Amino acid sequence: MTFGIGESAALAAAMMWAVSAMIWGRVELTAVGINLTKNVFGTVYILIHLAIVSVIAGTAMFNASLESLGWLSLSGLVGIVIGDTLYFRSLQILGPRLSLMVASSSPLAAALLGWWWLSEDLMWFSIVGIMLTVAGIVSVVSDRRAKAERPKLLPGKVSTGVLCGIGGAIAQAAGVALSKLGMDDCGPAEATFVRLVAAAVLTVVITMAAGNLRSIVRNTCKAKTLKLILLGTAVGTWLGIWLSQVAVKDTNVAIAQTLLATSPLFAIPIVFFYQGHKVSVIAIIGTLIAIFGIFLAVSSNGTQ
């Protein structure tokens, strides 16, 4: 495998998501509240990004057709509204490293969705990969040392955190597939903007209907919370999602999904240096096994 723009972007995105996971875990908002604020601020970041690129390159800011807008909007609703909300809840329960470990099953979910929904072939090595991934995730989540990493801000049952992580991974995998369909006539930044706008509108509507919008806005305006949200949005939402769209557009889907799933590897040194949590050898081996399993599971995907 040669490393080009797409592969480099995928690894960079994985690192950004590992860093942003540490930031989001410190935000004192509900999972829906975090998703709402990062969608709104992320839209602003990407809009500025698009405007700067348009001025420098002398090109139009928006090129997507109505069909692409539809696919990208649907991708935002599924992958960002549902997927990210479940991911944030998993993060609040399990902590950054473990939630990223469970979330790394997203490409695995994509392979299973392709087999079930699109009637794609599931080769024997893909089945082996699925088994390895499940074994790796189980070994990491069940590690006794992992208890020390679990946040105390908005705690919950470990089983709930795992289920939310798996549900989020499935939704995010579906979102990736839908965004791929919508990028035929637009670039990664524009695709990210459309997805975030659709997600921001829906999360605002949901919180308004639930009567929670005012309290979310009030809590977001606290200096400490606002700083964390702005930083997390810049790292994880703007750079992370944009780089992941570059990866999906510019490299083989299987390679992009596998490299994007390496976030738990980046999280290991981050957790050690910034939280002082030692990660066991079993957890490290389990992470490597899971990522190798993901590669096997998606390696039968077609090339671009």
C-alpha positions as CSV (number, residue, x, y, z in Angstrom):
1,M,0.0,0.0,0.0
2,T,1.4,3.4,-1.0
3,F,0.7,6.3,1.2
4,G,-0.9,9.2,-0.6
5,I,-3.2,12.1,0.4
6,G,-6.1,9.8,1.3
7,E,-4.1,7.5,3.5
8,S,-2.4,10.4,5.3
9,A,-5.7,12.2,5.8
10,A,-7.2,9.0,7.3
11,L,-4.4,8.7,9.9
12,A,-4.5,12.4,10.7
13,A,-8.3,12.2,11.2
14,A,-7.8,9.2,13.5
15,M,-5.3,11.2,15.6
16,M,-7.7,14.2,15.7
17,W,-10.5,12.1,16.9
18,A,-8.4,10.6,19.7
19,V,-7.4,14.1,20.9
20,S,-11.0,15.4,20.6
21,A,-12.3,12.4,22.6
22,M,-10.2,13.7,25.6
23,I,-11.7,17.1,25.2
24,W,-15.4,16.0,24.8
25,G,-15.1,13.8,27.9
26,R,-14.6,17.0,30.0
27,V,-17.6,18.9,28.7
28,E,-20.4,19.2,31.2
29,L,-23.3,18.7,28.8
30,T,-25.5,15.8,27.8
31,A,-24.6,13.8,24.7
32,V,-27.4,15.6,22.8
33,G,-26.1,18.9,24.0
34,I,-22.6,18.2,23.0
35,N,-23.7,17.1,19.6
36,L,-25.9,20.2,19.1
37,T,-23.1,22.6,20.0
38,K,-20.4,20.9,18.0
39,N,-22.7,20.8,14.9
40,V,-23.5,24.5,15.1
41,F,-20.0,25.6,15.7
42,G,-18.6,23.1,13.2
43,T,-20.9,24.5,10.5
44,V,-19.3,28.0,11.1
45,Y,-15.8,26.6,11.0
46,I,-16.4,24.7,7.7
47,L,-18.1,27.7,6.2
48,I,-15.1,29.9,6.9
49,H,-12.9,27.1,5.5
50,L,-15.0,27.1,2.3
51,A,-14.9,30.8,2.0
52,I,-11.1,31.0,2.3
53,V,-10.5,28.3,-0.2
54,S,-13.0,29.9,-2.6
55,V,-11.2,33.2,-2.4
56,I,-7.7,31.8,-2.8
57,A,-8.6,29.3,-5.6
58,G,-11.1,31.6,-7.3
59,T,-13.7,28.8,-7.4
60,A,-17.4,28.6,-6.3
61,M,-18.1,27.7,-2.7
62,F,-20.8,25.2,-3.5
63,N,-21.1,22.8,-6.4
64,A,-23.2,19.9,-5.1
65,S,-26.3,18.9,-7.2
66,L,-29.7,18.5,-5.6
67,E,-29.2,14.7,-5.6
68,S,-25.8,15.1,-3.8
69,L,-27.4,17.4,-1.3
70,G,-30.0,14.8,-0.5
71,W,-27.5,12.0,0.0
72,L,-25.2,14.2,2.1
73,S,-28.1,15.5,4.2
74,L,-29.3,12.0,4.9
75,S,-25.7,11.0,5.7
76,G,-25.6,13.9,8.3
77,L,-28.9,12.8,9.9
78,V,-27.8,9.2,10.2
79,G,-24.1,9.4,10.8
80,I,-23.9,12.6,12.8
81,V,-27.2,13.1,14.6
82,I,-27.7,9.5,15.6
83,G,-24.2,8.1,15.4
84,D,-22.4,11.0,17.2
85,T,-25.0,11.3,19.9
86,L,-24.7,7.6,20.7
87,Y,-20.9,7.9,20.5
88,F,-20.8,10.8,23.0
89,R,-22.9,8.9,25.5
90,S,-20.5,5.9,25.1
91,L,-17.6,8.3,25.7
92,Q,-19.2,9.7,28.9
93,I,-19.6,6.2,30.3
94,L,-16.5,4.4,29.1
95,G,-14.0,7.1,28.8
96,P,-12.0,8.2,25.7
97,R,-9.9,5.1,25.0
98,L,-12.6,2.5,25.5
99,S,-15.3,4.4,23.6
100,L,-12.9,4.8,20.7
101,M,-12.2,1.1,20.9
102,V,-15.9,0.3,20.6
103,A,-16.4,3.0,17.9
104,S,-13.6,1.5,15.8
105,S,-16.1,-1.3,14.9
106,S,-17.7,1.2,12.5
107,P,-16.0,-0.3,9.4
108,L,-16.9,-3.8,10.7
109,A,-20.5,-2.6,10.8
110,A,-20.1,-1.3,7.2
111,A,-18.9,-4.7,6.0
112,L,-21.9,-6.4,7.7
113,L,-24.3,-3.8,6.3
114,G,-22.9,-4.3,2.8
115,W,-23.4,-8.1,3.2
116,W,-27.0,-7.8,4.5
117,W,-28.3,-4.7,2.7
118,L,-26.4,-4.6,-0.6
119,S,-25.9,-8.4,-1.0
120,E,-22.1,-7.9,-1.1
121,D,-19.9,-11.1,-0.7
122,L,-18.6,-11.8,2.8
123,M,-15.4,-13.8,2.2
124,W,-14.0,-16.3,4.7
125,F,-11.2,-13.9,5.8
126,S,-13.8,-11.2,6.4
127,I,-15.6,-13.6,8.8
128,V,-12.2,-14.3,10.6
129,G,-11.7,-10.5,10.8
130,I,-15.1,-10.0,12.4
131,M,-14.3,-12.7,15.0
132,L,-10.9,-11.1,15.7
133,T,-12.4,-7.6,16.1
134,V,-15.0,-8.8,18.5
135,A,-12.4,-10.7,20.5
136,G,-10.1,-7.6,20.6
137,I,-12.8,-5.3,21.7
138,V,-14.0,-7.7,24.4
139,S,-10.5,-8.1,25.8
140,V,-10.0,-4.3,26.0
141,V,-13.3,-3.4,27.5
142,S,-13.1,-6.2,30.1
143,D,-9.6,-5.2,31.2
144,R,-9.7,-4.5,34.9
145,R,-7.4,-1.4,34.6
146,A,-10.0,0.2,32.3
147,K,-12.2,0.9,35.3
148,A,-9.9,3.7,36.4
149,E,-10.4,5.5,33.0
150,R,-14.2,5.7,33.3
151,P,-15.4,9.3,33.8
152,K,-17.4,10.3,36.8
153,L,-19.1,13.3,35.2
154,L,-22.2,11.5,33.7
155,P,-21.7,7.9,34.6
156,G,-23.8,4.9,33.4
157,K,-23.7,1.1,33.1
158,V,-20.8,-0.3,31.1
159,S,-23.2,-2.4,29.1
160,T,-25.1,0.8,28.1
161,G,-21.8,2.4,27.1
162,V,-20.9,-0.6,24.9
163,L,-24.3,-0.7,23.3
164,C,-24.3,3.0,22.6
165,G,-20.8,2.6,21.1
166,I,-21.9,-0.2,18.8
167,G,-25.1,1.6,17.8
168,G,-23.1,4.7,17.1
169,A,-20.6,2.7,15.0
170,I,-23.4,1.2,12.9
171,A,-25.0,4.6,12.3
172,Q,-21.6,6.2,11.5
173,A,-20.9,3.4,9.0
174,A,-24.2,4.0,7.3
175,G,-23.4,7.7,7.2
176,V,-20.0,7.1,5.6
177,A,-21.7,5.0,2.9
178,L,-24.3,7.7,2.2
179,S,-21.7,10.4,2.1
180,K,-19.8,8.5,-0.5
181,L,-22.9,8.6,-2.7
182,G,-23.1,12.3,-2.3
183,M,-19.5,13.3,-3.2
184,D,-19.6,12.7,-7.0
185,D,-19.8,16.5,-7.7
186,C,-18.4,18.2,-4.6
187,G,-15.3,18.3,-2.5
188,P,-14.8,16.9,1.0
189,A,-15.1,20.3,2.7
190,E,-18.5,21.0,1.0
191,A,-19.7,17.5,1.8
192,T,-18.7,18.1,5.5
193,F,-20.6,21.4,5.5
194,V,-23.8,19.9,4.1
195,R,-23.7,17.0,6.5
196,L,-23.2,19.4,9.5
197,V,-25.9,21.8,8.4
198,A,-28.4,19.0,8.2
199,A,-27.3,17.6,11.5
200,A,-27.4,21.0,13.2
201,V,-30.9,21.8,12.0
202,L,-32.3,18.5,13.2
203,T,-30.6,18.6,16.6
204,V,-31.9,22.1,17.2
205,V,-35.4,20.9,16.3
206,I,-35.1,17.9,18.6
207,T,-33.9,19.9,21.6
208,M,-36.6,22.6,21.0
209,A,-39.3,19.9,20.9
210,A,-37.9,18.4,24.1
211,G,-37.7,21.8,25.8
212,N,-34.0,21.6,26.4
213,L,-32.6,24.1,24.0
214,R,-32.6,27.0,26.5
215,S,-30.7,25.1,29.2
216,I,-28.1,23.8,26.6
217,V,-27.5,27.3,25.4
218,R,-27.2,28.6,29.0
219,N,-24.7,25.9,30.0
220,T,-22.7,26.3,26.7
221,C,-22.2,30.0,27.5
222,K,-20.1,29.1,30.6
223,A,-16.5,30.1,29.9
224,K,-15.0,26.7,30.7
225,T,-17.6,24.8,28.7
226,L,-17.4,27.2,25.7
227,K,-13.6,26.9,25.5
228,L,-13.7,23.1,25.5
229,I,-16.5,23.0,22.9
230,L,-14.7,25.4,20.5
231,L,-11.5,23.4,20.9
232,G,-13.2,20.1,20.5
233,T,-15.1,21.3,17.5
234,A,-12.0,22.6,15.8
235,V,-10.0,19.4,16.3
236,G,-12.7,16.7,16.0
237,T,-15.4,18.2,13.9
238,W,-13.7,20.6,11.5
239,L,-10.4,18.9,11.0
240,G,-11.4,15.3,11.9
241,I,-14.6,15.0,9.8
242,W,-13.0,17.0,6.9
243,L,-9.9,14.8,6.8
244,S,-12.1,11.7,7.0
245,Q,-14.0,12.9,3.9
246,V,-10.7,13.5,2.1
247,A,-9.7,9.9,3.0
248,V,-13.1,8.4,1.8
249,K,-12.9,10.4,-1.5
250,D,-9.2,9.9,-2.3
251,T,-8.4,6.3,-1.3
252,N,-9.8,2.8,-1.3
253,V,-12.7,2.5,1.0
254,A,-11.4,-0.5,2.9
255,I,-8.0,1.2,3.5
256,A,-9.7,4.4,4.6
257,Q,-12.0,2.6,7.0
258,T,-9.1,0.6,8.5
259,L,-6.8,3.7,9.0
260,L,-9.7,5.7,10.4
261,A,-10.2,2.9,13.0
262,T,-6.7,3.4,14.5
263,S,-7.9,6.1,16.9
264,P,-7.6,3.8,19.9
265,L,-3.8,3.4,19.1
266,F,-3.4,7.2,19.3
267,A,-5.5,7.3,22.5
268,I,-3.1,5.0,24.4
269,P,-0.3,7.5,24.8
270,I,-2.7,10.4,25.2
271,V,-4.4,8.6,28.1
272,F,-1.1,7.8,29.6
273,F,0.5,11.2,29.4
274,Y,-2.5,13.4,30.1
275,Q,-4.5,11.2,32.5
276,G,-1.8,9.1,34.0
277,H,-3.6,5.9,33.3
278,K,-1.3,2.9,32.5
279,V,-2.7,0.7,29.7
280,S,-2.1,-3.0,30.2
281,V,-0.2,-5.1,27.6
282,I,-3.4,-7.2,27.2
283,A,-5.3,-4.0,26.2
284,I,-2.6,-3.0,23.7
285,I,-2.5,-6.4,22.1
286,G,-6.3,-6.5,22.1
287,T,-6.4,-3.1,20.3
288,L,-3.9,-4.3,17.6
289,I,-5.9,-7.6,17.1
290,A,-9.1,-5.6,16.7
291,I,-7.6,-3.3,14.1
292,F,-6.1,-6.2,12.2
293,G,-9.5,-7.8,12.3
294,I,-11.1,-4.7,10.9
295,F,-8.6,-4.7,8.0
296,L,-9.5,-8.4,7.2
297,A,-13.2,-7.7,7.5
298,V,-13.2,-4.8,5.0
299,S,-10.4,-5.9,2.8
300,S,-12.8,-7.6,0.4
301,N,-14.5,-4.3,-0.4
302,G,-14.1,-3.1,-3.9
303,T,-11.5,-0.5,-4.9
304,Q,-12.3,3.0,-6.1
